[in-house]
Amino acid sequence: MEITFYGGAREVGRSCVNVVSRRRQLMLDCGIKLGDPIEYPLILKEDFKHIKNIIPTHAHLDHCAYLPHIIQKIKKPAIYATKPTRDLMQLLLSDYQRLQKEKRFTTKHIEQVLTAIKQTEFKTQIKPKNGLTFTLHESGHVLGGAMIRLEGSKKLLFTGDINTRESKILSGCEKGLRADVLIMEGTYGGKKDRLPSLKSASKQLVDSINETLRAGGKVLIPTFAVGRGQNIMMVIESYMRSGALPKVPVFTDGMVNRANRIYRHNVIYAKDEIKMRILMSDEDPFKSPFYKVPRTKDRSDVLSQSCIILSTSGMLTGGPVLTYLKNILGNPKDKLIIVGYQVEGTLGRKLLDGEKYVVLDKDENKEYKVEMKVETVPFSGHSDHDDLIKFARGIKGLKKVFLMHGEPRKLKELAYDLEEPHLEVIIPKNKDTFRI
């Protein structure tokens, strides 16, 4: 078995790993790394002709957004994904295409990607033509998100992004699988990465929101359209119903509203509690009366009052969230609450690191002074250091682990605590190839 890392090694983003065994091939993920500039998988020109089968683990751009690029280079690849992943990919790829500065692909290429997708269900063994036999297992990260277990000369498990814990919508990833080789993410693999429980993070968020609302300020929560947005909405809706949060307007803006519709249409993939609320009662959390949509193009109806705002994008790299940010940056009564991972170089990371002057628009080239409060509440769709170690040690028959999709320091700390006499742990570099 030959494993090549084209992206996602010693970095967060552009996840892309190719596996070949006995002339049968599978590409696991095919993402980009958001930033300025955008970075793509380091696939050699001569390697494209060998790529026949691709499996994006889920719809986030760092795991699937290279597909419209790759479909221009490969003749009729087979792409395998769950139905929620396909539906959410259509939304996110269309937005990515609209916002790209250099037009590297068109809506036609997105349509070709969607046409090439073969809808795949969890726990169903698939035997692609010229490809390795594989099975998808729930990852607990976002709706429809999958781990990939493939069978060649060795059994290999690729986690993609995983969450071992229950969230508001999902039950957590499947555990105790069997594999000889594990390729595991390490986004929060650092020794100090200790993510709070859902209950603890929810209370922290509610306390932070209440503090700002009591002072007459606005709360802005930049959120990813897929996964994080729905979980935060569920938390706020639950605490407003209980009276722990005042019933102020909660405005949702950007792609999160369209993603909500996809989540609702694919609710069969959610945990039983959510299915029951939507299918069997009048308490549909996606249609709560607490949620509002902005009525004016300049968002003046939102910005004129004390309220809660959930808007894309989650790392403040674009979208309507920048309109709100521009308005609240200079007001010490207002607050920005960051609830997800912020890639180095993004505006979200700069604000999280305490920068006091930021540029919102490079074309405008104007610096804004940061006087609003900036806080972080870790609502992660990932597993932390201890969860990752527990997950890996629960894999039956495991002999080798590759750690990827994490900052180098964090991966090194994770490897140190994971390594055992019978278990080899490797931190690959991009373009590395390993024979197993």
N, C-alpha and C positions, 0 to 999 in steps of 0.2 A: 504494500500500500504506500502510495506517494502523496504527501501532503505539502501544498505550496501556499504560503501566506502572501496574498497580493495586497492586503490592506488590513488595518485594525490591529497590527502588531505593535506593541509599545506606544499605543495612541488610542484615543477614543474617537471613533468615526471610521468611515469607509471600510466597514467589515466586509471581508472577501477572502474566502479560503477555497482552494480547489483540491479535490481528492480524486486520485486515479488508482484503480486496482484491477489487474488483469484486463487492461485496455477498456475498462468501464469507468465512466467519469461522472462526478457530481460537483457543481459549484455551490458552496454554502454561503449565502448572502452575496449581495452585489451592490454595496452602498457607496456613498460619498462622504467626505468630511467637510461639514459646513464651516465657513470662515471666509476670510478675504486674503488670498484667493481660495476658491473651492478646490479641494484635492480629491483625486480620483484613484481607484485601485491601480497598482503598478503592474498591469498585465502586459507582457511582452507581445509585440506585434505578431510574432510567429505562433503565439499560443492561442490566439483567438479561434483559429480553425479547429482546435481540439475541444472547444467548449460546446457541449450538446445539451446538457441538462443543468438547470439552475433552480435553487430553492431559496427564496427570500424568507427568513424566519418570521418577519413581521413587516408592517407598513412604514415604520419610521425611515426617514430618508437616508440615515447612515447605514441602513441595511438593505435598501432596495432601489435607491435613486439612480444608480448607474445603469439600470435596465434599459431606459430609453437610449442611452449612449451605445450600449452593447448590442442592441437589436439592429443597429445600423451596420455592424461589423460581422454578425453571425447570421447564417442562413437558417431560418426556422428553428430556433432553439425551443426546447420544451421547458416551460416554467411551471413549477408546482407550488400551490399556495392554498390556504384555507379560504373559505368564502369571505369572512370578515377582512382578512388581509387583502384579498383582491379588491373589495369594495373601498377600503380605506386607502389603498395604493392609488386608486383612480383619483381620489380627492387630493392626496398629497402630491402626487406627480404632476397633476394639472396646475397646482399652485406653484410648484417648483419651476415648471415650464414658463409660467406667466412672469415670475420674478427674476429669471436668469438674465444677466446683463449681456452675455454673449449667447446668441441663439444657437445652441449646439444641437438642439432637437426640437421637433414640432409636435403638435397634437396628434399628427398621423403616427408618429413613433410611439406615443403613449397607447394609442388604439392597437397598434401591433403587439405591444407588450401584453395588454389585456386579452387580446385574442389568443395569444400563445399560452395563456395560463390554463392549466389543467386543475380544476378544483379538487382538493384533497382533504379528506377527513382525518381526524386524530385516530391513532391506533389502527389504521388500515395499512397493511403492507403493500407497497407500490414497487413494481419492477419496470423501470423505464427502459426503453430501447437504448442500447449502448450505455446504459447507466447502472449505477449500483442500486441494489435493493435498499429501500429505506422505509421508515415509519416516522410519523410526526407525533410528538407528545406535547401536552400543554406546558407552556413556559411560565404562565402567571404574570407576564409582563404587560401585555395589552390584549384586547379582545382578538382572538384568533392567532395570537402569537404562539410559535412552536419551537420546540427543541427538535433536532433531527438525529435520529439513530439510524446509522447505515451499516450494511453488512457487506464486506468484501472478504479479503483474506483475514481481516480483523474486524471486530465490532467496534464502531466509533460513535461516540455521542458528542454532538455539537450543540452547545447550549443557546447560542445567540444571546439575547438579554434575558435573564431569568430573575424571578422573584419567588422565593420559597415561602413567603408569608401571604396570608389572606389580605386582600384589599377590599374596598367597598363593592367591587364588581366581580372580582375573580377569586378563585379559591387557592391560588398558589400553584407552583409548578409540580409536576409529577416527580416523585422521588423513588429511590431504590431500584433504578434500572440497572441493566447489566451491560458492561462495555469493557474492552481491553484498553481503549484510548479515549481520553476526554479532552475536548477543546472547550475551555471555559472562559467566560468573560470575567473581568476584574475591575469594573468601573469603580466600585466602592470596596476594593480589596485591601486598602491601607489599614495598618494596625489600629489607627485611631478612628477608622470608619465604623461607627456604632450607630446604626439607624434606629430611631425610636419606634415603639410599637405604633400601630394605627391609632389606638386610643390616645396615646401620649402626644403624637404629632397633631391629632385633631384638636386636643385641648390647647396645645401651644398656639395653633392657628387661631382658634376662637378667642383666646385671651389677647392675642396681638391685635386682632380686628377690633375687639371691644374697646381696647385702649385708644385706638385712633378715632373710632366713631364717637366716643365720649368727648373727645377734644374737638369734634366738629369737622374732622378731616375725611379725606377719601382714601380708600385702600385699593391699590392696584396690584393684581396678581398676574404676572405674565405666565402663561400656561401653554403647554404643548397641546395641540388640537386633539391628539389621539392618546388616550390613556390617562395622563395626569389631569387634564381638564375635566373629564367625567368624574374622576375620584374626588377632586376638590369640590365640584358642584354637589355631589352626594353628601359630603361632609357638611357644607354650609346649609343645604336644604334640611338635613337632619337636625342640626342645632337650632335652626330658626323655628322648626316645627315644635321643638321642645321648649322654646323660650329662652335658651341660653344665649342666643344672638337676637338683637332687636330686628324687627321686620323692616329694615331699610331696603331700598331697591338694590337688586343684584343684577348688574348688566353683564351680559355675555356678548362677546364681539369677536369677529374673525371666523376662522375655519372651525372653531370649536362647535358652533351651532350646526354646521353641516355634518360634522363628525358625530354629534349627538343623534342625528337622524339615522346614521348608519349603525350606530350602537343599538339603537332601539329596534331596527329592522333585523338585527342579528342577535337579539337577546337570548336566543336558545343557547348561545355559546357562553353566556354569563352564569354566575352561580345561582343556585335555586332561589335564594331570597329575592334577587332582582327579577328573575323570571316571574315569580309569584306576584310581585308588586305590580308588574306591568300587565300580565295576562289575566290575573284573577282579582284585582282590586281597582279602586279609583285613585290610588296613591301612586301615580306614574311619576317617578322622580325626574324624568326628562321633560315633563310638562308641568312642573311646579309653578304655581302663581307667583312665587317669589322672584322668578327669573324675568328679566326685561331685555328688550333689544333696543339699541339706540335708534331714535327717530330722525335725527338730523345728521347730515353728512359731516359737519364739523364737530359732532359729538357735544355740542353746547348744552343739550338737554341733560346729558350725563354729568358734565363738568360743573353744572350750576348747583350741585347739591352734595351733601354727605352721602356716600354710597360705597358699594363694593363693586369692583370691576374685574372681570376675568377676560383676558384677551390674549390672542396669539400675536407674536410668536414667543415661545417659551424662553428663548435666550436673548430676546430683544434684538434680533437680527433683521427685523422688518415687520410689516403688518400694522394693524391699527393700534397696537400697544404703544407704538412710538408717538402717536397723536396724544394719547393720555399722558405718557411720560413727559412730553414737552411741557404740558400744562402743570404737572405737579412737582417737577424737579426743584423749583425754587420755593416751595411752600413747606416749612418745617412741621406744619400740622398734618401733612399727608404722608403716606407710607407706601413703600414698595416692599412686597413680601415675595421673595424668591422661593419656589417650592421644588425646583428640579435642578439637575446637574447642569453646570455652565461650562462649556468648552473654553479652554484658554484662547484669548484673543477676541472673544465675543463681548458685546456691550454688557451683557448680564454678568459676565465674570469680572469685568472692570469695576462695576458698581459693587459687586460682592466683595471685591478686594479693597474697597474703600476709596476709590479715586474720587476726587472732589470737583474735577472739571472734565466733562465728557463731550464728545462730538456726536450728534445724533444723525447727521446727514453729511457725508463726505463732500458732496457737491456744494452744500451750503457752507461748509468749512467754518462753522461757528461753534465756539465752546460755550457750554452751559454749566453754571455752577450748581452743584448738588447740595441742596439744603433739606430735602425731604429725608425722612428716616428710611433706612434700608435694613431689612431683617431677612433671615432665612429660616424656613421651617422645612426640614427634610421629609417631603412626601415622595419617596422614591419608588419607582417601578422595578428597582434592582434589589439584589441581595447585598448585605454588608459582609465584612471580613469573616465573622464567625459563621454566618449562614452559608457562605461559599465553601468554607472548610467542611462544615457538617454535610453539605450536599455532596461534595466530592468523595468524602469518606463513606458515604452511603451507597456509592456505585459498586455493584458486585463485580469482582474479578478484575478490578482496575489495576493497571501496571504503569501507565504513562499519562501525564497531564501536560497539556500545552495551555499557557495562560496568555490571553490577549484582551483587546478592548479595554485598556486601562492605562493610566499614566505609569511610566517606568518604575518610579519609586514604589507605588502601590503594588504593582505586580511583584516586585522583588520581596516586599514584606509578606505578601500572600504566599509566595513560593517558599519562603523560609519556614513559615508555620505549617505548610502543607506537606513538605517533603518528609518521607519516612524511608527506612531501609529498603522496603519492597516497592517503593513508588518513586519513579523518576519525574521530576517537574522541570519543564523547559519554558523559557520565555523567548519565543522566536522574534526575529526581526523581519520586516517586510522584505519580500523576495526570497526568503529562506525556503528551501525544500528539504523535507525529511522523508527517509524511507523507513517504514515500520515493518 
